[in-house]
Amino acid sequence: MGRKAKRGGAKKGVRDTEKTKVAPADDCASPGGEGGSTASAAAGLPMANLVRLMRQVIPKGVKVSARAKHLTHDCTVEFVGFVAGEASEKAQAQHRRIISP
């Protein structure tokens, strides 16, 4: 028998009593005080992509404040979540597993 077989899969130096504790997830609210998007939902839409799209639409020379960018991001996340939820309900009503356009 080799050395690895004798260990039985136990890691050296790790105790059973030392387990990492996971803090409960807090509800994330937007800076305006409204509830809504969570950190995990906001991670799906990077701010840089949204700003790049805004630059394509807004005329050159126009500046957009950081607060307006964050508000637009929050609204976009909410809209995408709403559309995805409606599509999910429709697909479920039709006994489908895939959401398609």
Secondary structure, 3 states (H helix, E strand, C coil): CCHHHHHCCCCCCCCCCCCCCCCCCCCCCCCCCCCCCCHHHHCCCCHHHHHHHHHHHCCCCCCCCHHHHHHHHHHHHHHHHHHHHHHHHHHHHCCCCCCCC
